[in-house]
Amino acid sequence: MEELILRRPLDSARLEHVDFKTLFSKLGVDRMLSVFAAMLMERHIIFSASKLSTLSDCVHAAAALLYPFSWQHVYIPVLPMSLMDFCCAPSPYIMGVLSSSLDMLDMELVENDVLIVDFDNGKFVREVGDEGNILPPKLCSALKSAIRPLDGKVGSDLHGDDMRSADSAVIVEAFVRFFVETVGHYHDYLAPDISEEFNMEAFVKVPRSKSIKRFLGYFKNTQMFQMFVDQRADPQYRDTLHKSLFERRIRECETGGGKAGKGRGFGGKLRDFSFSKVISKAKESGALIKKKFRGGIEEEVRSDDN
């Protein structure tokens, strides 16, 4: 009997069909990045909305921002009312809860690091308070500048799937660039033998930026980072992952002169981490952006292509 094996593509975390626009419009750039930071620290995160479609779309979009990493803990986009006690679990989770069910949650029983996000009102019901200080400041500013122009300027004259594809491609490229700058030097610290350990200490110490070192000091302890390293250390996955978007962007950064020594160039010069550069990369990825920009944005992209 012939054996049939079905395997999800390793690069499938890159979900350009995800509707990032809804998440963006509900939270805005600053709060969206605070959610992103909390997910990277693998905290307890509860999303709430009155509409099932809004809740589902936003939860899936938030998780997709983690590419090339993936959430390794409990993930329930829509939690049934009968299972609200799950929100008191000690292990990290991402859960979506309808607003009508949120009142049933005993706030005294949830973990101290919980982030509760209200999509209907675009605010945090509960937060730790340090979410805005987790990401390296310069990279965070560059990320904001790369995606903030999306607000009303990209996709405004597109409709339906075309608009979502254009916006999503730009957002994907921006967040991929963030990870290229923070962990793009990981190759240098993979052991040639799978039985040997990843050189974590050297990996964290090598970036020039103190804020990136501090960020990596926390991020290296997460399960998503450990899974990331384990997959790339496994020979059976290396060829497939070598072709992924993330790996291509790392190679472009290296060949473009961004790397000086082992990893020291990443996270350094951020002058080309901008909206126009992200647009350019999105177009290279086959995004449906074509000539769909207004005024200065179109001029910026045209000048960048010269």
C-alpha positions in Angstrom: 0.0 0.0 0.0 1.4 3.4 -1.0 2.1 5.7 1.8 1.0 9.3 1.3 2.5 12.0 3.5 1.0 15.5 3.7 3.2 18.2 5.2 2.5 21.8 5.7 5.0 24.0 4.0 7.6 25.4 6.4 7.2 28.8 4.9 3.4 28.8 5.3 3.6 31.2 8.3 4.0 33.9 5.7 0.3 34.5 5.1 -0.1 37.3 2.5 -3.8 36.5 2.1 -4.4 37.5 5.8 -6.5 40.6 6.2 -4.0 42.8 8.1 -6.0 45.9 7.2 -8.7 45.1 9.9 -6.1 44.6 12.6 -4.4 47.8 11.5 -7.5 49.9 11.4 -8.8 48.6 14.8 -5.6 49.2 16.8 -3.4 51.7 14.9 0.3 51.3 14.5 1.4 51.9 18.1 -1.0 49.5 19.8 -0.4 46.9 17.0 3.4 47.0 17.8 2.6 46.7 21.5 0.7 43.5 20.8 3.5 42.3 18.6 6.0 42.9 21.4 3.8 41.0 23.9 3.6 38.0 21.5 7.3 37.9 21.1 7.7 37.7 24.9 5.1 34.8 24.8 2.8 36.4 27.3 -0.9 35.7 28.0 -2.9 37.6 25.3 -6.7 37.9 25.1 -8.4 39.5 22.1 -12.0 40.7 22.3 -14.5 41.8 19.8 -18.3 41.9 19.5 -18.3 40.4 15.9 -17.1 36.9 15.3 -15.6 37.9 11.9 -13.6 40.8 13.3 -12.3 38.6 16.2 -11.2 35.8 13.9 -9.6 38.0 11.3 -7.6 40.1 13.8 -6.4 37.1 15.8 -5.1 35.3 12.7 -3.5 38.5 11.5 -1.7 39.2 14.8 -0.3 35.7 14.8 0.9 36.0 11.2 3.0 39.0 12.2 5.4 36.6 13.9 6.7 35.2 10.6 9.3 33.6 10.2 8.5 32.4 13.8 5.3 30.8 14.8 3.3 30.7 18.1 4.2 27.5 20.0 1.7 27.7 22.8 -2.1 27.5 23.2 -3.8 29.2 20.3 -7.6 29.5 20.2 -8.9 32.2 17.8 -12.4 32.0 19.2 -12.9 30.6 22.7 -16.4 29.2 23.5 -18.1 30.8 26.4 -18.1 27.4 28.2 -14.3 27.4 28.2 -13.6 30.8 29.7 -11.7 29.2 32.5 -8.9 28.5 30.0 -8.0 32.2 30.3 -6.7 31.4 33.8 -4.2 28.9 32.6 -0.6 29.5 33.7 1.0 28.7 30.3 1.2 31.3 27.6 -1.7 31.6 25.2 -3.4 33.6 22.4 -7.2 33.5 22.8 -10.0 35.3 21.1 -13.1 36.0 23.2 -16.4 37.6 22.2 -17.1 40.8 24.1 -20.3 39.3 25.5 -18.2 36.6 27.2 -15.5 38.8 28.6 -17.5 39.9 31.6 -17.5 36.3 32.7 -13.7 36.4 33.2 -12.4 36.7 36.7 -9.6 39.2 36.4 -8.1 38.2 39.7 -7.4 34.7 38.4 -5.6 35.6 35.2 -1.8 35.9 35.1 -0.2 39.2 35.8 1.4 39.5 32.4 -1.9 39.3 30.5 -2.7 41.7 27.7 -6.4 42.1 27.0 -7.1 43.8 23.7 -10.5 45.4 22.9 -10.9 45.6 19.1 -14.2 47.3 19.2 -12.8 50.4 21.0 -9.2 50.1 19.9 -7.8 50.0 23.4 -6.2 47.7 26.0 -8.5 46.6 28.8 -5.5 45.4 30.8 -1.8 45.6 30.1 1.5 45.1 31.9 2.7 48.6 31.0 6.1 47.7 29.5 4.9 46.7 26.0 6.1 49.9 24.5 9.6 49.3 25.7 10.3 45.7 24.6 11.3 46.3 21.0 14.7 48.0 20.2 13.8 51.7 20.0 15.5 52.5 16.7 14.1 49.4 15.0 10.7 50.2 16.4 10.8 53.7 15.0 11.9 52.3 11.6 9.1 49.8 11.7 6.6 52.5 12.5 7.8 54.7 9.6 7.6 51.8 7.2 4.0 50.9 7.9 2.4 54.1 9.1 1.9 55.5 5.6 -0.5 52.5 5.0 -3.2 54.5 6.8 -5.3 55.7 3.8 -2.5 55.7 1.3 -2.0 52.2 0.1 -5.0 50.2 -1.3 -7.2 53.3 -1.2 -8.1 52.8 -4.9 -8.1 49.1 -4.8 -11.0 46.8 -3.9 -11.5 43.5 -2.2 -8.7 40.9 -2.7 -6.5 43.3 -4.5 -6.5 45.8 -1.6 -5.8 43.1 1.0 -3.0 41.6 -1.1 -1.3 45.0 -1.5 -1.5 46.0 2.1 -0.6 42.5 3.4 2.5 42.3 1.2 3.8 45.6 2.5 3.1 44.7 6.1 4.8 41.3 5.7 7.9 42.8 4.2 8.1 45.4 7.0 8.0 42.8 9.8 10.3 40.5 8.0 12.8 43.3 7.8 12.5 43.7 11.6 13.5 40.1 12.1 16.3 40.3 9.5 17.8 43.1 11.6 17.4 41.3 14.9 18.1 37.7 14.2 19.5 37.7 10.7 23.0 36.7 11.9 21.8 33.4 13.3 23.5 31.4 10.5 26.9 32.1 12.0 26.1 30.4 15.2 24.4 27.2 13.9 26.6 24.2 14.6 27.5 22.1 11.5 26.5 19.0 13.4 22.9 18.7 14.5 24.0 17.1 17.8 25.9 20.3 18.8 24.2 23.2 20.4 23.5 26.6 19.0 26.0 29.2 20.2 23.4 31.3 22.1 25.8 33.4 24.1 27.8 34.6 21.0 24.6 35.1 19.1 23.2 37.5 21.7 26.5 39.4 22.3 27.5 40.1 18.7 25.1 42.9 17.6 26.5 46.4 18.0 23.2 47.8 19.3 22.8 47.5 23.1 19.0 47.6 22.7 19.1 44.6 20.3 21.3 42.7 22.7 18.8 43.4 25.4 15.9 42.3 23.3 17.7 39.1 22.2 18.5 38.4 25.9 14.7 38.0 26.4 13.7 36.6 23.1 16.3 33.8 23.1 14.4 32.1 26.0 11.1 31.8 24.1 9.9 28.5 22.6 9.3 30.1 19.3 13.0 31.0 19.0 14.1 27.6 20.1 11.8 25.9 17.5 13.2 28.4 14.9 16.8 27.3 15.7 16.0 23.6 15.9 14.3 23.6 12.4 17.2 25.4 10.8 19.7 23.1 12.4 18.0 20.0 11.0 19.5 19.1 7.6 16.1 17.8 6.2 14.7 21.3 6.4 17.6 23.4 5.3 17.1 23.3 1.6 13.4 24.2 1.9 14.0 27.0 4.4 16.8 28.3 2.2 14.3 29.3 -0.4 11.9 31.1 2.1 11.3 34.9 2.0 13.1 35.4 5.2 16.3 33.7 4.1 16.2 35.6 0.8 16.0 38.9 2.6 18.9 37.9 4.8 21.0 37.2 1.8 20.1 40.5 0.2 21.1 42.3 3.4 24.5 40.5 3.5 25.3 41.0 -0.2 24.2 44.7 0.0 27.0 45.4 2.4 25.0 45.3 5.6 27.1 42.7 7.2 30.5 43.5 8.8 31.9 40.5 10.6 29.7 38.0 12.2 26.3 39.6 12.5 27.7 43.1 13.5 26.1 44.8 10.5 22.5 43.8 11.2 20.5 46.3 13.2 23.0 49.0 12.3 22.3 51.2 9.3 18.6 51.6 9.0 18.4 54.3 6.4 16.9 51.9 3.9 14.3 50.6 6.3 11.6 52.8 5.0 8.1 52.8 3.5 9.5 53.1 -0.1 12.0 50.2 0.4 9.3 48.0 1.9 7.0 48.9 -1.1 9.9 47.9 -3.4 10.3 44.6 -1.8 6.6 43.9 -1.8 6.5 44.6 -5.5 9.4 42.1 -6.0 7.3 39.5 -4.2 4.6 39.8 -6.8 2.2 42.0 -4.8 -0.7 43.6 -6.5 0.5 47.2 -6.0 1.2 48.1 -9.7 0.7 51.9 -10.0 -1.8 52.3 -7.1 -0.2 55.0 -5.0 -1.3 58.6 -4.5 0.8 61.7 -4.7 4.1 61.7 -2.8 4.0 58.0 -2.2 4.1 57.2 -5.9 6.9 59.7 -6.4 8.9 58.2 -3.6 8.6 54.7 -5.0 9.5 55.9 -8.5 12.6 57.7 -7.3 13.6 54.6 -5.3 13.5 52.4 -8.4 16.0 54.6 -10.2 
